Amino acid sequence: MVISTMTDKGQTTVPQEIREAMGALPRQRLVWEARKDGSAIVRPMPSVMELAGSLKSEVRFAGIREETEAATDAWAGESSKSKRR
């Protein structure tokens, strides 16, 4: 059993053994679930990048270069419209 202490502000340090068992990383958010029996379940919240590719889609991602060029073209188009006014 691993023990930690809660401060007056309600803060505690997650012991290293528990962090490693959960696979939690520094600065990662934790999800807390209070149970009716007074216990709690704590899980690391997955990052957005861990969820990448988890949904199927027919939409093809063009790629970073193409997306950057499209954004640049759109910005340039908006810029030229504002100059004409």
FIKOLZA-1660 file (N, C-alpha, C; in steps of 0.1 Angstrom, whole numbers, plus 5000, padded with zeros to 4 digits):
% residues 85
   i   px   py   pz ch aa at
   1 5008 4988 5000  A  M  N
   1 5000 5000 5000  A  M CA
   1 5009 5012 5000  A  M  C
   2 5005 5022 4992  A  V  N
   2 5012 5035 4991  A  V CA
   2 5004 5046 4997  A  V  C
   3 5010 5055 5005  A  I  N
   3 5003 5065 5012  A  I CA
   3 5009 5079 5008  A  I  C
   4 5000 5088 5007  A  S  N
   4 5004 5102 5005  A  S CA
   4 4995 5111 5015  A  S  C
   5 4999 5123 5016  A  T  N
   5 4993 5132 5026  A  T CA
   5 4986 5144 5018  A  T  C
   6 4974 5148 5022  A  M  N
   6 4967 5159 5016  A  M CA
   6 4971 5172 5024  A  M  C
   7 4974 5183 5017  A  T  N
   7 4977 5195 5023  A  T CA
   7 4964 5203 5027  A  T  C
   8 4966 5214 5034  A  D  N
   8 4954 5222 5038  A  D CA
   8 4946 5227 5026  A  D  C
   9 4953 5228 5014  A  K  N
   9 4947 5233 5002  A  K CA
   9 4940 5221 4994  A  K  C
  10 4941 5209 4999  A  G  N
  10 4935 5198 4992  A  G CA
  10 4944 5192 4982  A  G  C
  11 4957 5195 4982  A  Q  N
  11 4967 5190 4972  A  Q CA
  11 4974 5178 4978  A  Q  C
  12 4978 5169 4969  A  T  N
  12 4986 5158 4973  A  T CA
  12 4996 5154 4961  A  T  C
  13 5006 5147 4964  A  T  N
  13 5015 5142 4954  A  T CA
  13 5012 5128 4951  A  T  C
  14 5010 5125 4938  A  V  N
  14 5008 5111 4934  A  V CA
  14 5021 5104 4935  A  V  C
  15 5022 5094 4943  A  P  N
  15 5035 5087 4945  A  P CA
  15 5040 5081 4932  A  P  C
  16 5053 5080 4930  A  Q  N
  16 5059 5076 4918  A  Q CA
  16 5054 5062 4914  A  Q  C
  17 5053 5053 4924  A  E  N
  17 5048 5039 4921  A  E CA
  17 5034 5040 4914  A  E  C
  18 5026 5048 4919  A  I  N
  18 5012 5049 4913  A  I CA
  18 5013 5056 4899  A  I  C
  19 5021 5067 4898  A  R  N
  19 5022 5073 4885  A  R CA
  19 5027 5064 4874  A  R  C
  20 5037 5056 4878  A  E  N
  20 5042 5046 4868  A  E CA
  20 5031 5035 4865  A  E  C
  21 5024 5030 4875  A  A  N
  21 5014 5020 4872  A  A CA
  21 5003 5026 4863  A  A  C
  22 4999 5039 4865  A  M  N
  22 4989 5045 4857  A  M CA
  22 4994 5049 4843  A  M  C
  23 5007 5050 4842  A  G  N
  23 5013 5055 4829  A  G CA
  23 5011 5070 4828  A  G  C
  24 5009 5077 4839  A  A  N
  24 5007 5092 4840  A  A CA
  24 5020 5099 4837  A  A  C
  25 5019 5109 4829  A  L  N
  25 5031 5118 4825  A  L CA
  25 5030 5131 4833  A  L  C
  26 5042 5138 4834  A  P  N
  26 5042 5151 4840  A  P CA
  26 5032 5161 4833  A  P  C
  27 5025 5168 4840  A  R  N
  27 5015 5178 4836  A  R CA
  27 5003 5172 4829  A  R  C
  28 5001 5159 4830  A  Q  N
  28 4989 5153 4824  A  Q CA
  28 4978 5154 4834  A  Q  C
  29 4966 5157 4829  A  R  N
  29 4954 5158 4837  A  R CA
  29 4950 5145 4842  A  R  C
  30 4944 5145 4854  A  L  N
  30 4938 5132 4860  A  L CA
  30 4923 5134 4861  A  L  C
  31 4916 5123 4858  A  V  N
  31 4902 5123 4860  A  V CA
  31 4898 5116 4873  A  V  C
  32 4890 5122 4881  A  W  N
  32 4887 5117 4894  A  W CA
  32 4872 5113 4894  A  W  C
  33 4869 5101 4899  A  E  N
  33 4855 5097 4900  A  E CA
  33 4852 5093 4915  A  E  C
  34 4843 5100 4921  A  A  N
  34 4840 5097 4935  A  A CA
  34 4830 5085 4935  A  A  C
  35 4832 5076 4944  A  R  N
  35 4823 5064 4945  A  R CA
  35 4814 5066 4958  A  R  C
  36 4803 5060 4958  A  K  N
  36 4793 5061 4969  A  K CA
  36 4799 5056 4982  A  K  C
  37 4808 5046 4981  A  D  N
  37 4814 5040 4993  A  D CA
  37 4825 5049 4999  A  D  C
  38 4828 5061 4993  A  G  N
  38 4838 5070 4999  A  G CA
  38 4851 5068 4992  A  G  C
  39 4853 5058 4983  A  S  N
  39 4865 5057 4976  A  S CA
  39 4865 5065 4963  A  S  C
  40 4876 5065 4956  A  A  N
  40 4877 5073 4944  A  A CA
  40 4885 5065 4934  A  A  C
  41 4882 5067 4921  A  I  N
  41 4889 5061 4910  A  I CA
  41 4896 5073 4903  A  I  C
  42 4909 5071 4900  A  V  N
  42 4917 5082 4894  A  V CA
  42 4923 5076 4881  A  V  C
  43 4921 5082 4870  A  R  N
  43 4926 5078 4857  A  R CA
  43 4933 5089 4850  A  R  C
  44 4944 5087 4843  A  P  N
  44 4950 5098 4835  A  P CA
  44 4941 5101 4823  A  P  C
  45 4939 5113 4820  A  M  N
  45 4931 5117 4809  A  M CA
  45 4940 5116 4796  A  M  C
  46 4935 5109 4786  A  P  N
  46 4943 5107 4774  A  P CA
  46 4945 5121 4767  A  P  C
  47 4957 5122 4761  A  S  N
  47 4959 5135 4754  A  S CA
  47 4952 5134 4740  A  S  C
  48 4950 5145 4734  A  V  N
  48 4944 5146 4721  A  V CA
  48 4951 5137 4711  A  V  C
  49 4964 5138 4712  A  M  N
  49 4973 5130 4702  A  M CA
  49 4971 5115 4703  A  M  C
  50 4968 5110 4716  A  E  N
  50 4965 5096 4718  A  E CA
  50 4952 5092 4711  A  E  C
  51 4943 5101 4709  A  L  N
  51 4930 5098 4703  A  L CA
  51 4931 5099 4687  A  L  C
  52 4941 5104 4682  A  A  N
  52 4943 5106 4668  A  A CA
  52 4941 5093 4660  A  A  C
  53 4932 5093 4651  A  G  N
  53 4930 5081 4643  A  G CA
  53 4920 5071 4649  A  G  C
  54 4914 5075 4660  A  S  N
  54 4904 5066 4667  A  S CA
  54 4891 5066 4660  A  S  C
  55 4888 5076 4652  A  L  N
  55 4875 5077 4645  A  L CA
  55 4878 5075 4630  A  L  C
  56 4869 5067 4624  A  K  N
  56 4870 5065 4609  A  K CA
  56 4863 5076 4602  A  K  C
  57 4869 5080 4591  A  S  N
  57 4864 5091 4583  A  S CA
  57 4867 5089 4568  A  S  C
  58 4858 5093 4560  A  E  N
  58 4861 5092 4545  A  E CA
  58 4868 5105 4541  A  E  C
  59 4870 5115 4549  A  V  N
  59 4876 5127 4546  A  V CA
  59 4891 5125 4546  A  V  C
  60 4898 5129 4535  A  R  N
  60 4912 5127 4534  A  R CA
  60 4919 5140 4539  A  R  C
  61 4929 5138 4548  A  F  N
  61 4937 5149 4552  A  F CA
  61 4948 5152 4542  A  F  C
  62 4948 5164 4537  A  A  N
  62 4958 5167 4526  A  A CA
  62 4972 5167 4531  A  A  C
  63 4975 5171 4543  A  G  N
  63 4989 5171 4548  A  G CA
  63 4992 5185 4553  A  G  C
  64 5002 5186 4561  A  I  N
  64 5006 5199 4567  A  I CA
  64 5009 5209 4556  A  I  C
  65 5017 5206 4546  A  R  N
  65 5021 5215 4536  A  R CA
  65 5009 5221 4529  A  R  C
  66 5000 5212 4524  A  E  N
  66 4988 5216 4517  A  E CA
  66 4979 5225 4526  A  E  C
  67 4978 5221 4539  A  E  N
  67 4969 5229 4548  A  E CA
  67 4975 5243 4550  A  E  C
  68 4989 5243 4551  A  T  N
  68 4995 5256 4554  A  T CA
  68 4994 5265 4541  A  T  C
  69 4995 5259 4529  A  E  N
  69 4994 5267 4517  A  E CA
  69 4979 5272 4516  A  E  C
  70 4969 5264 4519  A  A  N
  70 4955 5268 4518  A  A CA
  70 4952 5279 4528  A  A  C
  71 4958 5278 4540  A  A  N
  71 4956 5289 4550  A  A CA
  71 4962 5302 4546  A  A  C
  72 4974 5301 4540  A  T  N
  72 4981 5313 4535  A  T CA
  72 4974 5319 4524  A  T  C
  73 4969 5311 4515  A  D  N
  73 4961 5317 4503  A  D CA
  73 4948 5323 4508  A  D  C
  74 4941 5317 4518  A  A  N
  74 4929 5323 4523  A  A CA
  74 4932 5336 4530  A  A  C
  75 4943 5336 4538  A  W  N
  75 4947 5348 4545  A  W CA
  75 4950 5360 4535  A  W  C
  76 4958 5356 4525  A  A  N
  76 4962 5366 4515  A  A CA
  76 4949 5371 4508  A  A  C
  77 4940 5362 4505  A  G  N
  77 4927 5367 4498  A  G CA
  77 4920 5376 4507  A  G  C
  78 4918 5373 4520  A  E  N
  78 4911 5382 4529  A  E CA
  78 4919 5396 4530  A  E  C
  79 4932 5395 4530  A  S  N
  79 4940 5407 4531  A  S CA
  79 4938 5416 4519  A  S  C
  80 4937 5410 4507  A  S  N
  80 4936 5418 4495  A  S CA
  80 4921 5424 4494  A  S  C
  81 4911 5417 4499  A  K  N
  81 4898 5422 4500  A  K CA
  81 4897 5434 4508  A  K  C
  82 4903 5434 4520  A  S  N
  82 4902 5445 4529  A  S CA
  82 4909 5458 4523  A  S  C
  83 4919 5456 4515  A  K  N
  83 4927 5467 4509  A  K CA
  83 4918 5474 4498  A  K  C
  84 4909 5466 4491  A  R  N
  84 4901 5471 4481  A  R CA
  84 4890 5480 4486  A  R  C
  85 4886 5478 4498  A  R  N
  85 4875 5486 4504  A  R CA
  85 4878 5500 4507  A  R  C
% end
